[in-house]
Amino acid sequence: MDIRILKEQELLTALHLVWEVFAEEVAPSYTPEGVEEFRSFIKYDNICPMFRRGEILFFGAFEDNELKGTMAFRRDGHICLFFVCRNSQGRGIGRSLREAAAAYCATVLRVDKATVNAAPGAVAHYESLGFQAAGEEQVVNGIRFLPMELAIDRSAYPPAGKSRTPLIVGIAIGSVLLLAVLIFGIYIAARGISSYIQERRPDVYEEPFDDRDRHDDGRDDDGNHDYDGYGRGEHNWDDYDGSYGDGEALSGLESVPAYEAGDLKYETEEKLYSYTDDEKTSMVVDFQVRYPQINGLDKELGTKVNGALKDCAMETVDKIYTNPSESVKEGVLASEYPALVSYVEYKICYINNEFVSVIFQDYSYQGDSSTYYVDLRARNISLRDGTVYEVKDIVNTDAAFMNEWLEGMKDEADDDTFLSELSRKQMESALKGDSQGGVYVANFFADADGIEIGFDFNYKADDPNDLGYAWVTAPFEFSDIREYKTNSAFWDEID
């Protein structure tokens, strides 16, 4: 089964499915007024503009390229449509859609709860999923419902990988479903920068599933076949509890402990590059790139420093759109669902009056929506003269350093075989800037605890050495790493 976000040309099919199931299973329990209200809501002319504005998102469940179920929800996490074909009920489709929505809400939309206006016959089943009543039963325009909500533990759905403090980040694949959701979904979340117009229309268009708690044979307590979409049995996250190593929550950039000098004389300002090509219907083009700018520097220095920060944030946009390579162009032409997307977050992890360290995490599709990338980039810049420091500038990669660094990387990966595909000479060369064909991109950043040094990984498809990490960095406390320091001015700029 393939769970993915629907494209605009698939909306009509989804709405036909919704109406067919509604008319057969739900409409008999509604008043004529309620049926007409629902029919009006799901008209293509009503749904399509909301879809284009990013106000409503549709997941679809496909078997043999045929749509079997759909769920629609708003960017605030409210489920407003949830239907599964009658002849496909009881086969886990509803559950898969529900899991897709929960993972997407947690990792991309970053909302802390999902809400639903449950039809009376579905209340017990939403309760079995952890939903709780959030108000009294209501009747609006002939439609009776109970508002319900589900708290979402975002730490149980890692946004891009696994990390501890000190940090490790990677695409920790605890669920193939989550990856699929992210592959096809992040460009819709990125459109959240555009204005969100919420119509005052009753959000009561839920699927009133008539299911019960499940036995393993797919039958309810009365022996009747029922929906499997709300059962308690399977759960795609049972094998992955959102913790790693010592059990600390996964958190990505948020786990990096930031440092800001108390006497800082500069102000930082967030900028956003936002571009969505809504005219293209055959592909997705969407960029939402955040980056910091530092105010208070003299003009020439400010141009140099801020230009370096913006260029780092915009690296993927430049690579796939502004100045695309031939491989990117070929990938777009060959893809059934082409996508050019870059969604960039950042964190100023260290700043004083002489130095700034900024990390960027980039979620992207670089031509084909079936291939999803997470990249770490860092900029470590002198606020004295605008020098951009690299790993090779700050540490001597002698045998003692390499031994300690490699042990740190293995510890962070919790795998003694980590990086075993490289010789020591290759590792040292990669840290000095030779990425070995773009696979091992050296990075470092400073934070409140010290210096982190490691790689952003870009393995080729099906590379057996790919353990699923997007990037991994080994931590050094300031007192420990100084024995390996170069004579770079960098060390004079760190407090």
N, C-alpha and C positions, 0 to 999 in steps of 0.2 A: 504494500500500500504506500502511495506517495502522498505526503501531506505538504502542501505548499500554499503560498499566497496566490490568489487568483489575479490574472491579468484582466484588463478592461474588456477585452474581447470575449472573456469567459463569464462575464457578469450575467448576461442574458440567460445562459444555460443554468447558472446557479439560481436565478430568480424563478425560472420555470420549475426547477426541482422544489424550491420552497413552496410555491403555490400548489403544486400537485400533492405534496405531503400535507400541507395545511388543509386543503379542501377535503381531503379524505379522512384525516385523523383529528383535526382540531376544530374546523369550522362548525361541526354539529353542536359543539358545546358553547359557541359564541352567539350573541345576539346578532341580528342582521346589521345593526349599527357597528358592532365590533368587527364583523367580517368585512364590511365596506371600508372601515378604517385601515384594517390590515392590508386589503387589496390596494388601497391608495398608496400606502407607505411603500410597498414593494414594487411599484411601477418603475420601470427602467429609467424613465425621465426624472424620477425623484432620486433614485439611488445613485445613478451614474455621476451627477454633479458632486454629490458628497464624496464618492469614491475618488474622483479626480482631485478634489481639494484635500484629500488625505484625512477626511473626517471619519470615514468608516473603512474598515479593513475586512476583507473576506479571506478565510482559509477554505481550501477545498481538499477533500479526500478522494483520491483517484485509485481505481483498480483497472488495469488494462486500458489506461488512458480515458476511462469513463468516470465522470463525476458521480460519486456515491453519497456524499454528504457535504454540508457546508456550515460554517459558523462565521458570523459577522460580529465585529465589536468595534467600539469607538476607541479613540486613543487614550481615553481616561480609564479604559479597562472594563467598560460596560458592555455586556453581551446583549445584542439586540436581535439576532437571528440564529437559530440552531436547529438544523433539520437533517435527517438521514433518510435516504430512500427506504421505503417499506421493505422491499425485498433484500435489503442489505443490513437490516437491523439485527442485532444480536451477534455481530461479528467484530466488535471492538472499534468500529469506526467512530462512534460518538466519543469513546474514551480518548482515542488518538487526537481528535479535534480539541477536546478539552485540555489535554496535556500540551498541545501546541500553543494554545492560547495562554495557558499559565506560564509556560516558559518564555513566550514572547513578551508578555506583560512584565515579567520580572527582569529580563535581560536587556530588552530593547526599549520598551516604553517606560521602564523604571517606575512603575506604579506599585503601590503597596497593597492594593486590594482589587479584586474583580467583583463586579456587581451584576445583578440580574433581576428582572422583574418576572418572577416565576408564576406560571399558570398553576392553579390550585392542585391539579393532578401531578405536578412535577416537584412540589415542595419537598416531599420526603426524600426524593432522590437527590435534590440539590443538598439537602442536609447530610446525606450519606457521603457527599463529596467534601464536606466541611463548611458549606455555606450556612450562614445563620440569618435569621430574620432581622431586617434592619428597619422595620416599621410595621404599620398595621396593613391588613389587606385593603385594597382599593379597587374601585371600579372607575375607569376612565374611558369615555366614548364607547361604552358597551363591553369593555375588556376588563376582566377581573384578574388581579395579580397580587402577589406578595413580594415586596422589595426584599432582596436578600443580598448578602455580600460574603466574600471569602477573603480572609487575610492571606497575603502572599509573602512568604519568607524569601526575600530576594537572595539571601546568602545560600539558599538551597539550589539556586539556579545561577551558577557562575557566569558572569558576562562574557568572558573571553578565555578564562583559564584558571589555573590554580596558583595561589600565592600564600606565602606565610610572611611573617615579619621576622627576619629579613625575607626578601621577596622572591617568588618564582611566579611567572605568568606563563600560561600556555593554553592551547585549545584542548582542555582536558575533556575528552569525549566520554562523558558519562552516559550520554544518550544520543543516539544517532538522530533522533527526532529533533533535539534541540539544535543540532547543527543544521539540519534541513530547514528548520524554522528561520534560523539566522541567515542562511544562504539566500532564501527567497524573500526575507522579510525586512531587512534593515533599512532598505531605501524608503519604505513607507514611514518608518519611525522618523527618519531624517527630515521628512516633510513637516514635522511638527513645528518648524520655525514659522511656517505660514499660519495665517490667522485661522482660528478654529471657531466656526459659527455653529453653535448648538441650537437647533430648532426646538421650540417648545412643543414637542410632539410626545405623546405618551410612549415610553420605551417598554413596551409590553409584548413585543413580538418574539416570544421564546417558544421553543419546542416543548410542549407539555408531555415529555417522555412518561410513559406508563410502565416504568421498569421497577424492579425491586432488587434487594440484595441477591447476589448471584451465588449459585453453586458452580463447581468446576465444569459441569456438563452444559452450562449455558441455559439452564432452566431456573425459574423462580420456585418459591416454596410450594406453589400449587402445581408445578410440573409444566407450566406453560412457557413457551418461548417468549423472550422479552428482550429489551434493549440491553446490549452489553456496554453501551457508552457511559453508563453511570455506575457500573459495578465497582466493587471494592477490591477485586482480585488482583488484576495486573496493575503495574505502575512502572512506567519507563525509568523512573529514578530509583527503584529499589536497590539497584546495584551501585549506586553512587549517592552518598549521603550529603554531598556538599562540603565535606571536610577533607583534609589532606594531612598525612603525616601525623602530627601531634594533635590533630582534631580541630585546628583553628579554621575559621570560616574563610572561604575563598572570596577575594574581593578586588583583584586587579589593581588599577592605579590607586584606588582608595586606601590600600594598605601601606602605601609609601608614606613614611613619617616626614612631613615637610618642615623645613626650617626657614624662618624669616628673622633677620636681624632686628633687634629692638630699636635701633637708631636709623632705620632705613629712610633715606631721603628721597627715594623715588616712589612713584605711584605706578601700579600695574593696571592695565585696562584690557578687558576681553574684547576681541574682535571676532566677527563671524563672516566667513565667505559662504554665501548661500546661492545656489543655482539649481534650478530644476527645469528641464526642457519638457514642458507639457505638450508641445506640439508633436513630438515624436510618439507614435502609437506602436511602432514595431520594436522599440527598445526602451529601457529605463536609463535616463541620464539624471543623476541627482547628486549634488555635492553639498554637504553641511560640514564646514571645516572651522573649528574654533582654534584660536591661537591668542597668546598674550602679547601685548605691547607695553614697553616700559617708558613712562613719561618722566621728564626731568633731566634727561641726558642732553648734552649739547647737540646741536643739529647734526653735525657730521657723524658723531658717534652714535646718536640715536638712529640715524638712517641705516648705519651698518648693523647695529645690534638687532633692531626691529625687523630689518630686511631678512636677516639670517633666521629669525624665529618664524616669520611668515613663510619663507621659502621651505623650511622644514615641514611645516604643517601642510603646505600645498604640494608636496612632492608627488603624491599619487595623482592628484588632479593634473599636474603638468605631464606626468608620464603617460596617462591614459586618455587625456582630452586635449590639453593645450598643445602639446607636442607629442602626439601618440607615435609609438614605434610601429613598424610594419607588422610585428607579431600581434600587437593589440588590434590593429585594423583587421587582420586575418581572423582573429578570434571572434570579433564582432560579426563578421560576415558569415562565419561558420556556425554560429550559435543559434539554436532554436529560440532561446530566450536571452538575447543579449542585454547586458547591463554594464554601465559605467557609473560606479558609485564610490564615493569616499566619504566616510563619516568619522571625523577626527575629534578626539577628546585630548585634553592636556592637563598637566599638573606642574605648577612651579614648585619643585621639590626642594630647592635651596636658593636663597637670595640674600646677599648683603650688599654693601655699597660698592663692592669691587668685582662681584662675580654673580652669575645666575646660572642655574641648572634647570632645564625644562624637559619633561618627557611628554611625548605624544604617542597616543595609541590610535591606530588607524584601522578601521573596519572597511573593507572594500571588495568590490567586484571589478575585475579588470578586463572585461569583455564578455565573459560568459557567466550567467547567474548560477551555473552548477559548480563554480569554483570560488570559494570564499577565502579571504585573506585577513589575517590580523597581524599588524606590524607594530613594532616598537621603534621609535626614533627618538633621539635625544640631542639637545643642543646645550653645550656647556661653554659659556661665553664670558670673556673678560669685560667688565664694565669700565675698565681703564682705557682699553684701546680697541675692543671689539674682536680680539682674537678668539677663534673657535677651537677649543681643545678636543683632541681625540685620545683614545686609549694610549696610543704609542707616545703621546706627548707627556703623559703624567706618571707612567710606571716603567721601570726596567723589567722586561719580561725574561729575566734570568731563570735558571733552573729552580731556585727556591720559590720564586713567585709563581711559576707555572705549577709547581707541585701543590702549593696552597690554594691557588685559584681552581685547579681541576678538582681537588677534594671538595671545595665549596660548591662547585657546579654539580658534582655527583650527589652531594648531600641535599641540595635544593631539589634535584630531580628524584631523589630517593631511589637511585639506581646506580649501582657500581659499574655498570657497563656504559653509562652515558658518555657520548662522544668517542666511543671506542673505535669508530670508523676512521678517526683522524690520528695521524702520528703527532708526536709532540711538536715536531717542526711545523706541521700544517696548522696546528692550533695556534702556535706563536705567530705564524705568518698571518693567520686570520685576525688575530688581535691587533696586529700592526696595520691592517687595512686590506689584506688580500682575502676577499670573501669566498675564495674557492668557487668561482663561478656564480656568485650571488647567493650562495646557500647560507653562509655564516657571516652575518653582518655585525661587526663589533660595535658595542655600545657601552657607555658608562654614564652614570649620573651620581650626583651628590644628594644626600638627604640628611635628616637630623641625626641619623645614627652613624653615617660614614659614607663610604663609596661603594657602589654596586657596579660590577663589571661582568659583561657576558655577551651573548649573541641574540640577535633576531634571526629566526630560522626560516628558510625558504626552500625546503626540500622539494624536489620534483615529485610528481604524482607517482604513487606506488613505490617510493624509495623505502626499502626495508629498515633504514636507519631512522626514519621519521617516527618518533614516539608521541607525536601529537602536540608538542609544545610550540607555541608561537614565539615566545622568547623566554630566556632564562638568564638570570644574573646572580653572580656569587657576591655575598656581602663581605666587606672589610670594615672594621672599625677604623676611625681615623688614626688611632694610636698604633694599630697593627700594620696598616698599609704604608705608613711613612717610611718604613725601612726599605721599601722598594721604589721610593719616589725618585723622579728625575730632578734636574735643576730648573724645571719649568717655573715660570712666574705664577702658574696656577696655585702652587703650594703657598705662595705669599698672600694669595687672595682669599684663601679659606680661613675662616675665623679659628 
